[in-house]
Amino acid sequence: MAANSGYLEGTTTPTLGTSYVGAILAKTAGDDASVAIPQSGAVWSHLEVIVTGATTATVDAFITWDTAGDDIAAGPTQASVTLAPAATTANRKLCVITLDDIVPRVPPDQTTAGALKVYVKVDAGTPVLTRCRMHWRLAATRGG
């Protein structure tokens, strides 16, 4: 499939709520499977989201180019996405948010090259955003 990047930056695992909370998506130091998001030519596939510690049922999200959250890159989700319970861990829920294979181009004023900021909120409770990872692949080039 795709190269991917965007585990949460460092070991940050923010607590979510019914208002949007932001987290940086960037290459994870020391993770050979994590790759910086290209400035252009990448096809965004989906976000993998895992939360723990609450009875949350749904999640909403959007992605921005800037760390302030003012320059939209994708989203917001058109409808809340249902979180499925993990198979073996009772307080762990997960979902995939489809990004419809968009091919965005980074604006010149992006504040953090190779990184994005994802904003996530839930319908209830205060779960911890355990994982948020973007999956992408390089777009095919024309002419060979």
N, CA, C and O of each residue as an XYZ file, in Angstrom:
576
protein
N       0.852     -1.186      0.000
C       0.000      0.000      0.000
C       0.870      1.211      0.000
O       1.737      1.379     -0.858
N       0.648      2.012      0.917
C       1.232      3.331      0.928
C       2.360      3.434      1.916
O       2.480      2.642      2.850
N       3.163      4.408      1.690
C       4.049      4.847      2.762
C       3.125      5.517      3.766
O       1.989      5.854      3.432
N       3.584      5.708      4.958
C       2.719      6.386      5.914
C       3.536      7.212      6.874
O       4.733      6.988      7.055
N       2.897      8.134      7.465
C       3.528      8.933      8.496
C       2.440      9.503      9.368
O       1.253      9.391      9.062
N       2.848     10.105     10.439
C       1.873     10.807     11.225
C       1.457     10.132     12.498
O       0.356     10.388     12.985
N       2.296      9.267     13.073
C       2.017      8.963     14.454
C       2.053     10.295     15.157
O       2.662     11.237     14.650
N       1.434     10.406     16.283
C       1.491     11.670     16.999
C       2.928     12.029     17.280
O       3.750     11.159     17.569
N       3.232     13.303     17.198
C       4.593     13.777     17.394
C       5.079     13.422     18.797
O       4.378     13.661     19.780
N       6.278     12.853     18.888
C       6.848     12.474     20.174
C       5.968     11.464     20.876
O       5.484     10.519     20.253
N       5.761     11.651     22.148
C       4.915     10.729     22.907
C       3.625     11.415     23.342
O       2.949     10.952     24.261
N       3.289     12.515     22.684
C       2.079     13.252     23.031
C       0.850     12.389     22.801
O       0.661     11.848     21.711
N       0.026     12.261     23.810
C      -1.254     11.564     23.669
C      -2.318     12.440     24.319
O      -2.624     12.279     25.500
N      -2.883     13.366     23.546
C      -3.818     14.335     24.125
C      -5.132     13.706     24.578
O      -5.598     12.715     24.016
N      -5.707     14.306     25.599
C      -7.036     13.918     26.058
C      -8.052     14.650     25.201
O      -7.959     15.863     25.015
N      -9.019     13.912     24.681
C     -10.035     14.476     23.802
C     -11.277     14.863     24.589
O     -11.433     14.497     25.754
N     -12.157     15.608     23.933
C     -13.432     15.994     24.512
C     -14.386     16.351     23.396
O     -14.173     15.971     22.245
N     -15.446     17.086     23.732
C     -16.459     17.429     22.742
C     -16.096     18.674     21.933
O     -16.850     19.077     21.048
N     -14.959     19.278     22.227
C     -14.395     20.354     21.404
C     -13.137     19.816     20.732
O     -12.506     18.896     21.253
N     -12.765     20.376     19.586
C     -11.594     19.893     18.856
C     -10.304     20.082     19.656
O     -10.082     21.126     20.271
N      -9.464     19.051     19.633
C      -8.132     19.073     20.241
C      -7.140     18.750     19.133
O      -7.359     17.815     18.363
N      -6.054     19.507     19.040
C      -5.094     19.335     17.963
C      -3.877     18.530     18.361
O      -3.442     18.558     19.512
N      -3.328     17.806     17.382
C      -2.093     17.043     17.564
C      -1.317     17.070     16.258
O      -1.897     16.964     15.177
N       0.002     17.212     16.365
C       0.863     17.253     15.182
C       1.035     15.845     14.605
O       1.302     14.891     15.335
N       0.876     15.734     13.287
C       1.180     14.499     12.573
C       2.520     14.697     11.886
O       2.655     15.572     11.030
N       3.508     13.897     12.248
C       4.845     14.049     11.675
C       5.571     12.715     11.724
O       5.129     11.783     12.396
N       6.676     12.625     11.016
C       7.513     11.422     11.074
C       7.933     11.200     12.521
O       8.350     12.128     13.214
N       7.816      9.958     12.959
C       8.188      9.610     14.319
C       9.652      9.229     14.364
O      10.073      8.303     13.672
N      10.427      9.926     15.164
C      11.854      9.618     15.305
C      12.022      8.186     15.795
O      11.336      7.755     16.722
N      12.933      7.456     15.174
C      13.215      6.090     15.584
C      12.270      5.048     15.016
O      12.462      3.857     15.261
N      11.246      5.458     14.258
C      10.300      4.512     13.661
C      10.607      4.416     12.171
O      10.251      5.309     11.403
N      11.266      3.333     11.760
C      11.667      3.176     10.363
C      10.486      3.080      9.403
O      10.647      3.314      8.206
N       9.299      2.738      9.911
C       8.121      2.626      9.048
C       7.441      3.979      8.842
O       6.553      4.103      7.999
N       7.844      4.974      9.591
C       7.248      6.294      9.490
C       8.074      7.152      8.530
O       9.301      7.198      8.619
N       7.380      7.832      7.610
C       8.034      8.635      6.583
C       7.410     10.029      6.593
O       6.193     10.159      6.720
N       8.219     11.057      6.464
C       7.690     12.419      6.430
C       6.723     12.596      5.270
O       6.931     12.041      4.191
N       5.685     13.355      5.487
C       4.687     13.612      4.463
C       5.307     14.518      3.397
O       5.797     15.598      3.729
N       5.297     14.104      2.119
C       5.896     14.930      1.063
C       5.173     16.266      0.913
O       3.985     16.370      1.217
N       5.884     17.274      0.448
C       5.306     18.596      0.241
C       4.359     18.631     -0.957
O       3.517     19.524     -1.051
N       4.487     17.674     -1.867
C       3.553     17.557     -2.990
C       3.688     16.150     -3.565
O       4.646     15.436     -3.270
N       2.724     15.765     -4.382
C       2.786     14.479     -5.057
C       2.365     13.283     -4.233
O       2.597     12.145     -4.641
N       1.745     13.512     -3.073
C       1.269     12.407     -2.250
C      -0.249     12.309     -2.355
O      -0.948     13.323     -2.359
N      -0.748     11.085     -2.438
C      -2.182     10.826     -2.444
C      -2.559     10.416     -1.026
O      -2.104      9.383     -0.535
N      -3.387     11.220     -0.367
C      -3.807     10.918      1.001
C      -4.934      9.892      0.963
O      -5.945     10.102      0.293
N      -4.765      8.809      1.664
C      -5.735      7.724      1.665
C      -6.683      7.792      2.866
O      -7.889      7.972      2.696
N      -6.135      7.646      4.085
C      -7.000      7.611      5.259
C      -6.230      7.900      6.544
O      -5.001      7.839      6.582
N      -6.978      8.213      7.583
C      -6.432      8.370      8.931
C      -6.837      7.163      9.753
O      -7.996      6.748      9.731
N      -5.902      6.609     10.466
C      -6.148      5.512     11.403
C      -6.206      6.164     12.786
O      -5.256      6.831     13.196
N      -7.314      5.976     13.504
C      -7.508      6.625     14.797
C      -7.794      5.576     15.870
O      -8.644      4.704     15.688
N      -7.072      5.669     16.995
C      -7.315      4.785     18.143
C      -7.423      5.652     19.387
O      -6.559      6.491     19.640
N      -8.483      5.453     20.163
C      -8.662      6.144     21.433
C      -8.813      5.107     22.543
O      -9.256      3.985     22.302
N      -8.441      5.495     23.755
C      -8.591      4.601     24.913
C      -9.176      5.364     26.088
O      -9.023      6.579     26.211
N      -9.849      4.615     26.942
C     -10.248      5.154     28.230
C     -11.594      5.822     28.340
O     -11.802      6.582     29.286
N     -12.524      5.591     27.432
C     -13.837      6.211     27.568
C     -14.893      5.433     26.791
O     -14.579      4.524     26.022
N     -16.129      5.803     27.005
C     -17.246      5.154     26.322
C     -17.658      5.913     25.069
O     -18.809      5.833     24.640
N     -16.743      6.632     24.497
C     -16.968      7.412     23.288
C     -17.523      6.536     22.169
O     -17.093      5.396     21.994
N     -18.486      7.078     21.408
C     -19.080      6.313     20.318
C     -18.655      6.798     18.939
O     -18.531      5.996     18.013
N     -18.427      8.114     18.789
C     -18.092      8.654     17.475
C     -16.952      9.660     17.572
O     -16.633     10.173     18.644
N     -16.345      9.927     16.404
C     -15.236     10.867     16.303
C     -15.426     11.734     15.061
O     -15.963     11.278     14.051
N     -14.984     12.981     15.145
C     -14.941     13.902     14.011
C     -13.511     14.426     13.913
O     -12.809     14.492     14.922
N     -13.070     14.802     12.706
C     -11.698     15.283     12.555
C     -11.560     16.185     11.334
O     -12.357     16.124     10.398
N     -10.527     17.021     11.370
C     -10.079     17.752     10.195
C      -8.572     17.954     10.310
O      -8.003     17.828     11.394
N      -7.925     18.270      9.179
C      -6.470     18.402      9.112
C      -6.133     19.802      8.617
O      -6.781     20.324      7.710
N      -5.108     20.406      9.223
C      -4.663     21.725      8.772
C      -3.184     21.689      8.403
O      -2.432     20.820      8.845
N      -2.787     22.668      7.574
C      -1.391     22.818      7.182
C      -0.591     23.512      8.269
O       0.613     23.291      8.400
N      -1.256     24.345      9.044
C      -0.554     25.169     10.020
C      -0.804     24.693     11.446
O      -1.802     24.029     11.725
N       0.106     25.036     12.336
C      -0.018     24.603     13.724
C      -1.092     25.372     14.480
O      -1.537     24.922     15.536
N      -1.521     26.526     13.963
C      -2.573     27.294     14.623
C      -3.966     26.738     14.322
O      -4.924     27.055     15.026
N      -4.083     25.906     13.272
C      -5.375     25.325     12.925
C      -6.249     26.218     12.073
O      -7.470     26.063     12.065
N      -5.644     27.156     11.352
C      -6.412     28.111     10.567
C      -6.395     27.860      9.064
O      -7.183     28.470      8.341
N      -5.520     26.980      8.568
C      -5.329     26.759      7.140
C      -5.719     25.315      6.810
O      -4.887     24.411      6.882
N      -6.983     25.107      6.449
C      -7.548     23.760      6.266
C      -6.850     22.997      5.136
O      -6.559     23.557      4.079
N      -6.591     21.726      5.376
C      -5.995     20.845      4.366
C      -6.976     19.761      3.943
O      -7.025     19.399      2.768
N      -7.755     19.238      4.883
C      -8.746     18.196      4.584
C      -9.798     18.178      5.683
O      -9.520     18.459      6.848
N     -11.026     17.834      5.270
C     -12.110     17.722      6.238
C     -12.854     19.040      6.351
O     -12.690     19.922      5.509
N     -13.660     19.179      7.372
C     -13.911     18.218      8.432
C     -14.739     17.038      7.940
O     -15.329     17.084      6.861
N     -14.772     15.986      8.744
C     -15.573     14.824      8.379
C     -17.006     15.294      8.114
O     -17.520     16.155      8.828
N     -17.648     14.730      7.090
C     -18.994     15.162      6.734
C     -20.043     14.606      7.681
O     -21.142     15.148      7.795
N     -19.696     13.529      8.354
C     -20.559     12.949      9.388
C     -19.650     12.312     10.424
O     -18.529     11.908     10.112
N     -20.126     12.225     11.640
C     -19.325     11.590     12.683
C     -19.046     10.147     12.298
O     -19.911      9.461     11.753
N     -17.828      9.690     12.584
C     -17.415      8.329     12.249
C     -17.542      7.464     13.503
O     -17.043      7.823     14.570
N     -18.213      6.326     13.362
C     -18.418      5.426     14.491
C     -17.129      4.725     14.857
O     -16.426      4.208     13.989
N     -16.818      4.706     16.149
C     -15.656      3.986     16.661
C     -16.066      2.554     16.969
O     -17.090      2.322     17.612
N     -15.272      1.597     16.511
C     -15.530      0.184     16.779
C     -14.726     -0.246     18.004
O     -13.609      0.230     18.207
N     -15.279     -1.133     18.815
C     -14.507     -1.626     19.959
C     -13.365     -2.521     19.484
O     -13.524     -3.290     18.536
N     -12.214     -2.418     20.147
C     -11.089     -3.304     19.836
C     -11.476     -4.740     20.188
O     -12.346     -4.967     21.029
N     -10.834     -5.690     19.548
C     -11.190     -7.100     19.732
C     -10.905     -7.624     21.133
O     -11.664     -8.442     21.652
N      -9.823     -7.164     21.751
C      -9.458     -7.752     23.046
C      -9.295     -6.758     24.187
O      -9.226     -7.175     25.343
N      -9.232     -5.460     23.907
C      -9.053     -4.468     24.971
C     -10.331     -3.677     25.145
O     -10.734     -2.934     24.250
N     -10.973     -3.831     26.296
C     -12.308     -3.282     26.522
C     -12.408     -1.772     26.352
O     -13.399     -1.290     25.805
N     -11.423     -1.018     26.799
C     -11.555      0.443     26.746
C     -10.857      1.061     25.538
O     -10.571      2.258     25.541
N     -10.581      0.270     24.514
C      -9.893      0.749     23.317
C     -10.870      0.732     22.148
O     -11.532     -0.275     21.901
N     -10.959      1.859     21.424
C     -11.841      1.947     20.259
C     -11.052      2.484     19.085
O     -10.071      3.207     19.258
N     -11.494      2.121     17.873
C     -10.735      2.480     16.682
C     -11.630      2.725     15.488
O     -12.770      2.264     15.430
N     -11.074      3.474     14.522
C     -11.787      3.724     13.276
C     -10.793      4.159     12.212
O      -9.631      4.447     12.496
N     -11.279      4.197     10.989
C     -10.527      4.733      9.857
C     -11.383      5.842      9.256
O     -12.577      5.662      9.017
N     -10.757      6.987      9.018
C     -11.442      8.117      8.390
C     -10.897      8.247      6.971
O      -9.720      8.551      6.779
N     -11.749      8.018      5.986
C     -11.349      8.050      4.575
C     -11.107      9.480      4.114
O     -11.889     10.383      4.411
N     -10.014      9.672      3.384
C      -9.677     10.994      2.848
C      -9.909     11.077      1.343
O      -9.548     12.079      0.726
N     -10.492     10.064      0.745
C     -10.913     10.067     -0.658
C      -9.797     10.292     -1.669
O     -10.018     10.895     -2.719
N      -8.606      9.812     -1.356
C      -7.495      9.898     -2.308
C      -7.273     11.298     -2.864
O      -7.113     11.470     -4.073
N      -7.263     12.292     -1.993
C      -6.972     13.653     -2.437
C      -5.470     13.820     -2.660
O      -4.663     13.133     -2.035
N      -5.104     14.734     -3.553
C      -3.696     15.005     -3.857
C      -3.453     16.497     -3.595
O      -3.409     17.295     -4.531
N      -3.297     16.866     -2.332
C      -3.114     18.286     -2.017
C      -1.693     18.759     -2.294
O      -0.758     17.964     -2.385
N      -1.562     20.036     -2.421
C      -0.237     20.656     -2.581
C      -0.052     21.620     -1.416
O      -0.922     22.440     -1.125
N       1.074     21.508     -0.770
C       1.360     22.314      0.414
C       1.398     23.797      0.048
O       2.072     24.179     -0.910
N       0.685     24.633      0.798
C       0.755     26.076      0.536
C       2.117     26.635      0.970
O       2.765     26.065      1.847
N       2.547     27.729      0.371
C       3.874     28.268      0.689
C       4.039     28.728      2.131
O       5.165     28.842      2.615
N       2.940     28.991      2.820
C       3.052     29.479      4.193
C       2.881     28.384      5.254
O       2.637     28.683      6.423
N       3.009     27.119      4.843
C       2.892     26.042      5.837
C       3.950     26.244      6.920
O       5.111     26.520      6.616
N       3.544     26.107      8.183
C       4.455     26.428      9.280
C       5.412     25.305      9.650
O       6.459     25.565     10.242
N       5.077     24.060      9.314
C       5.955     22.946      9.663
C       6.066     22.010      8.469
O       5.185     21.175      8.267
N       7.121     22.125      7.675
C       7.298     21.272      6.503
C       7.339     19.813      6.914
O       7.995     19.462      7.895
N       6.641     18.955      6.167
C       6.629     17.527      6.443
C       5.731     17.128      7.586
O       5.758     15.976      8.019
N       4.932     18.059      8.089
C       4.024     17.760      9.203
C       2.684     18.453      8.965
O       2.601     19.447      8.242
N       1.664     17.921      9.573
C       0.320     18.480      9.522
C      -0.214     18.502     10.943
O       0.389     17.930     11.850
N      -1.341     19.161     11.132
C      -1.978     19.101     12.441
C      -3.377     18.540     12.243
O      -4.133     19.008     11.391
N      -3.709     17.540     13.032
C      -5.035     16.942     12.983
C      -5.804     17.407     14.219
O      -5.271     17.445     15.327
N      -7.063     17.756     13.999
C      -7.946     18.152     15.089
C      -9.017     17.085     15.225
O      -9.654     16.710     14.241
N      -9.215     16.599     16.432
C     -10.129     15.495     16.676
C     -11.047     15.855     17.837
O     -10.612     16.470     18.811
N     -12.327     15.470     17.735
C     -13.243     15.589     18.867
C     -14.123     14.346     18.905
O     -14.283     13.651     17.902
N     -14.687     14.079     20.071
C     -15.548     12.914     20.269
C     -16.919     13.373     20.740
O     -17.099     14.530     21.120
N     -17.881     12.462     20.714
C     -19.243     12.817     21.094
C     -19.453     12.867     22.603
O     -20.352     13.561     23.078
N     -18.635     12.141     23.360
C     -18.815     12.087     24.813
C     -17.551     11.562     25.475
O     -16.733     10.895     24.841
N     -17.406     11.865     26.732
C     -16.273     11.340     27.486
C     -14.995     12.116     27.226
O     -14.993     13.135     26.534
N     -13.901     11.608     27.799
C     -12.591     12.243     27.648
C     -11.527     11.175     27.382
O     -10.633     10.971     28.204
N     -11.620     10.495     26.239
C     -10.625      9.473     25.932
C      -9.276     10.084     25.568
O      -9.177     11.277     25.280
N      -8.260      9.265     25.585
C      -6.920      9.668     25.160
C      -6.745      9.258     23.704
O      -7.066      8.130     23.330
N      -6.237     10.171     22.882
C      -5.928      9.860     21.492
C      -4.615      9.082     21.483
O      -3.535      9.670     21.539
N      -4.718      7.766     21.413
C      -3.564      6.879     21.508
C      -2.766      6.839     20.216
O      -1.536      6.815     20.239
N      -3.468      6.832     19.090
C      -2.794      6.803     17.788
C      -3.625      7.559     16.773
O      -4.852      7.458     16.734
N      -2.920      8.317     15.955
C      -3.532      8.942     14.798
C      -2.455      8.919     13.731
O      -1.420      9.571     13.873
N      -2.689      8.184     12.682
C      -1.668      8.002     11.648
C      -2.300      8.176     10.275
O      -3.352      7.609      9.980
N      -1.636      8.974      9.441
C      -2.109      9.164      8.073
C      -1.425      8.154      7.153
O      -0.222      7.914      7.253
N      -2.212      7.576      6.262
C      -1.668      6.679      5.235
C      -1.730      7.418      3.905
O      -2.729      8.064      3.587
N      -0.665      7.318      3.141
C      -0.564      7.983      1.849
C       0.345      7.176      0.939
O       1.052      6.268      1.377
N       0.309      7.530     -0.336
C       1.214      6.911     -1.317
C       1.633      8.004     -2.287
O       0.980      9.042     -2.380
N       2.698      7.776     -2.992
C       3.136      8.742     -3.997
C       2.239      8.647     -5.209
O       1.886      7.551     -5.644
N       1.868      9.788     -5.753
C       1.017      9.822     -6.951
C       1.824      9.353     -8.150
O       3.031      9.579     -8.227
N       1.155      8.705     -9.072
C       1.809      8.280    -10.309
C       2.204      9.508    -11.108
O       1.464     10.490    -11.157
N       3.356      9.450    -11.725
C       3.794     10.585    -12.546
C       3.392     10.356    -13.990
O       3.294      9.215    -14.442
N       3.162     11.434    -14.709
C       2.780     11.340    -16.118
C       4.030     11.126    -16.970
O       5.102     11.653    -16.672
N       3.873     10.369    -18.001
C       4.932     10.180    -18.975
C       6.021      9.217    -18.555
O       7.108      9.212    -19.132
N       5.735      8.394    -17.546
C       6.659      7.348    -17.251
C       7.369      7.423    -16.006
O       8.178      6.546    -15.702
